[in-house]
Amino acid sequence: MKRREFLKQAGLGTAAGAGLLAAQAKAQVQQAPGLPSMQWRMAASWPKSLDTLFGSAEMLAKRVGEITDGKFQIRAFAAGEIVPPLQVLDATQAGTVELGHTASYYYFGKDAAFAFATSVPYGPNARQNTAWWYFGGGAEAMAPLFKDYGCVAFLAGNTGCQMGGWFRKEIKSVADLKGLKFRIGGLAGLVFAKLGVVPQQIGAPDIYPSLEKGTIDAAEWVGPYDDEKLGFNKVAKYYYYPGFWEGGSMLVTLVNQKKWNELPKPYQAALQAACGEANTWMLAKYDAQNPDALRRLVASGTLLRPFPRAVLQATEKASYEVYEELKAKSKHWARIYPAWKKFRDDQFLWFRAAESTYDSYAFTSKLGAEAPAKGRGAKAAAKT
């Protein structure tokens, strides 16, 4: 199977599709006798306590071992065990580790275009990002940038749309953002800075103590399930939504370019198949876990708040200003942005026609919730 065809099938986003790829990869291993036993290390940007983020890295490593009948072993290391959480790209590029599992927008200080492989403010949602990566030219567009840093990248996770974060005080207007020390990752910090925010890029293990000590005034991470685990509700009570800068954040597996080129083809297939499984697994797990976690947070006293419309409008305007400025600062941004923007705009038009109209009605309709309380189902509903 050609590499590009394999990658596209890996992006189908279904358990059945991922299983088929794993079976094909396993067949390649079995048809190539004499493959060497290999052990690689993967540095992740996540603490072990986050069983969906770090769990996806562990699952990916486990699946590679299973697909290759134990011949190709990968060991996942949590943030700080080998390198700090925000140095995974550097470690992979240097060959300190063969693999990294990370969010590439952490490295926007090296090149702003790294944000495209994670999420951009007011960019695509999870499905649209996956479509861009596999079928909209995303993987091909990002490849030269990753090559500049001695790596190849494979999609290996998505958090879905994130929450807007935890704040010590209410945000009632754009003016309330001025001077706010906000832990926020990636390109979104540049957007908020235009509105007077002081962005802070801090790895997951250091966010809670920084918020507790007052070193920062607000922090965003992912969503209810992870945020509850990290205990942010204990040190900030206002929980804002949506995380408009992360409508569907992609995570990647980085592979040292030289090591990738040396890797036997069947092992390459196994790793790509495992990345495809991790991509599906992570988003499904978050979607399953977040509702109950949000209920628990609200029940414990968390005050759920939407960002005021004026804040959304101001940040969207600032986002497009930043994007125009970056064209002159990053050759990769200037190269990627036009086609990315067109793909995003086309996706938005399509989703407005079907997805958005369905969601806006179905998510707000009370008919389904009321149905069990009518007629024959009333007594059963009362008991539950």
N, C-alpha and C positions, 0 to 999 in steps of 0.2 A: 504494500500500500504506500502511495506517495505521501511524503511528510505533510503536505498542505491538506490533502484529503483526510489524513489522520487527525490533524488539528481541528478541522471543521467538524468531524464526527465527535471529537472530544467536547465540542461546545454545544452539543445537542441539549444538554441540561436535563437529562432524564436518567433515572437509575438504570433503566433498560439499556440506554445508549452507552452509559459508562461501563456497564457490565459486559456489553459486546466488545468494547475496546479492550477491556482487561483480558477477555478470552482470546482476542486476536493477538495481543501482546504475549500472552502465556504460550500460545502456539508457536510464535516466533522463537521464544526461548527454547522450547522443547525440540524445535527443528534445527537448532544450532548447537550440536554437542561440543563439549570442550570449552564452554564459556568459563572465564576465570571467576573465582570468588572475589568480590570487591566489597569494601566497607567505606562509606562516605559519611561525612558529618554535615548536618544542616543547622545553621544558626537562625533562630527565630527572633522576631522583635517582640514576642509576647511572653508574659510570665506564665508559669505553670497553672496558676489559679484560674486562668481564663480558658476553660475547657472547650470552648468553641474555636477560638483563634489558635491557641497552641494545640488544642485537640485536633484541628485539621492538619497541622504539620505532623503530628504523631500518626494520624490515620494514613496520611500520604506515605510516610516512611514504612508503615506496616504493610500497606498494600503493595509497595514495590517488592518487599521481601516475599510476600505471598505469591505474586505473579511470577517471580523468578525462581520459585522453589527454594528460597533462602540463599541464592547465590549472590544477589546484589542486596546488601544490607545498608540501610540508612539510619543513622541515629539523630533524632531531633534534640537540640539543646535550647532551653528557654533563654529569654533575655538575661544577659549578664553572666551566663555560665561560661561562655567563650568570649563574647564581645557585648558591649552595651547595645540596647535595643535600636538605637539610631545609627549604628555603624555596620549593619548587616551587609549593605552594598559594598562598603570598603573591604570587609573581610572576605567576601566572595570574589571581588575583583583581584585582591592580593593573593588569593589561593590559600588563605588561612583556613577556610572551609571550602568544601566543594559546592555547597548549596546554601541558599538563604531563603527564608520565608518571611515576607515583609510587605509593607505598603510603600510603593515606590515614591509617593509624594513626600515622604520624609526627606527625600534628597533633592527637593526643588531648589535648595540653595546652590547645588551644583549646576542644575539646569532646570528651569521652570517646567519644561516639557515632560519631566518625570510625572507631573500631576495627571497627565492624560491616562496613565496606566493605573491610576487609582480612582480619582474623582475630581471634578472641577465644579466650582460653584455654579448652580443653575444648569448643570449638565445632565446627561442621561440618567435614567433610573437603572436598576440592576439588570433587567432584561435588555434594555437598550444598550447598556455598556457591553454586555456579553455579545450582542448582535454586532456591535461595532468591532469588537476585538476579533471575532471569528469570520464575519461575513462583510464587514464594512471597511476592511483594509487596516484595522487597528493594529493587529499583530505585526504586519509588514511596516506600518508607519513607525512603530516604536522600535523595531529591530536595530536600525542604525544608531539610535541613541544608546541603547543597552550595549551595543558592540563597542561604542566609544569607551565604555567602562568595563570592557573585557567580560561581558556576561551575555547570556541568552535568557529570555524570560518566558514563562508559561503561566497562563491564568490558573490560579489555584485557590480561589475563594471569593466570596462576596458577602458583605454584611447586610445588604439591602439599604433602604433609606434610614439614615441615622437620626438620632435625637439631636436637639440643638444645644444641650448641655446644662450644667448646673451653675446657678448664680446665687450669690449671697443676697442680692437685692433684686427687686423687680425691674424689668426693662419696659418702661411705658412709652419711651420715645427714642429717637435717634440720639438725642442729647445725653441720654443715660449711658450710652456706650463710651463716651469720651473719658479717657484716662483709665478705662477698665483693663486690668491685667488678666488676659484671657488665654488659658492653655488651649491652643488650637493648632492642629497639624496642617502642614502643607501650604498650598497656595492661598487658602482662605485667609490666612494671616495677613497677606498683602491687601486683600479686600477690606478686612476689618480695620486695618491701619489707616485707610483713607477716611474712616469715620472716627478716628481718634483712639481706637483700641490699641493697647500695647500687647501684641501677640507673643506667646511663649510656646516654644516647641519642647515638650517634656515627654519622656517615655512613660509608659503605663505605671511602672512601679513607683515613680516619684510624684505622681499627680496628687494622690491623697494627702501625703504630708505637706505638700506645697499649698493645697487648698486649706488644710487644717491650720497651718501656721499663718495664713494670710499672705503668703508670698505671692499668691495669685488670688484674684477675685472671682474667677469663674473657670470652668473646665468642661470640655466636651470629650467624650470617648467614643462609644458606639451606640448603645441603646440600653433598655431596661435590664436585660439579663446580665450583661457584663457590668453595667454601672452599679447594680445592686451588689454584685460580688466584690467590687472595689470599694464599696461603702461610701460613695459620694453623698448619699442622702443623709449621712450623719454629720456632714460639715457644710452642707448648702441645702436650702429647702426649696428653692424655685427651680423647676425642671421645665426647660423650654423645648419647643418643637416648631417646625421641623428643622433638621440639620440640612439646610438648603445647599450647603457646600458639599454634601455627601449623599446625593440622591440614590446612589447604588455603588458603593465603594468596592473596587476590585482589589484583590491581593494577588501577589505573584510569587512564584518560585523562581529564584535567580540561580543560574548555574554558571560556574566559571567556564568561560568560552573554551579554553584549552582542554579542561577536563571533559567538557561535553563532546568535543571533537574526538577525544580518545575513547569515549564510552562505546562499547559494542552496540550495534544497531538494535538488537533485541532489548537491551537494557534501556536505550533511549525510548523505545516504544513503551516499555513498562512504566518509565517515569512520566511520560506524557499522559498515559492512561490514568495513572494515579492522580495526577494534577487535575484531570477532568472530573474524576470522582470527588476530589476535595472541593472543587468549585461548586458542585451540586450539593454536597453534604453540608457545607457551611451555611449557605443561604437557607436551606430547609430547616436546619437546626435552630437558627436564629428566629425564623418565622414561627416555629413551634414553641420556643421558650419565652419570647418577649411578652406575649399577652399576660400570662400569669405573673411575671416579674413586675410588670407595670401596675397590676392590681395590688400586689404586695407593697410596692413603694407608696402608692396613693393611700392605702390603708394605714401605713405607718406615719403619715403626716406630710408626705411630699406634696407640694403645690404645683400642679400641672398648669402650664401657661403657654399659649401660642405667641410667637413673635408678632408684635404689632405690624399691621400692613405697611405702615410707613417705614419700618425697619427693613422689611423685605424689599420694598421698592428702592430704598437707598442702597442696600447691599447689591441688588441686581445691577443698578446703574454703575456702582463702583466696580463690579466684576467686569463689565464690558470695557471700562476705562483701563483696568489692569491688563486685559487681554490685548488691547491695542498697543499698550506700552511694551508688552513683552515681545512683540514682533521684532522690535529693534534690538532686543537684548539677547534673544536666543534664536539661533538659526533653525534649531529643531522645532521650536514653537512656531516660527514663521512658516515652516514647511508643513507641519501637521495641522495647525489650527483651521485653515480654510476648509479642507475636506471634512475634518471632524465636525465643524460647525454646520456644514450642509447636511451631514448625516444626522446630527442631532435635530436640526430643524425639521427634516423629513419625518423622523421618528415622532416628534412632538405632534405634527399634523395628523399622522396615522393614529396615534394613541388618543388624540382628542376625539376622533370619530367614533371609536368603539370602546376602548378601555376606559377612558375618563368618564364617558357618559354612563357606562355600566357602573363603575365604581361610585360615582357621585350619587347615583340613585340607590344602589343596593346597600351601600355602607350607611346610609342615613335612613332607610326605610324602617318603619316600626312594625310593618305587617307581619314579618317573619317572627319577630319577638313576641307579638301579641297572639299569634295563632294558637299556641298550646293552651292558652287560657280561655279559649272559646269552646263551646260545645262539649264533646266527649272528652277532650283533653284537659278540661279545667281542674278536675280533682287530682290528676297525675301531676300537673304543673304545681298545684298548691303543695303537694307532698315534697317536691324537690326544692 
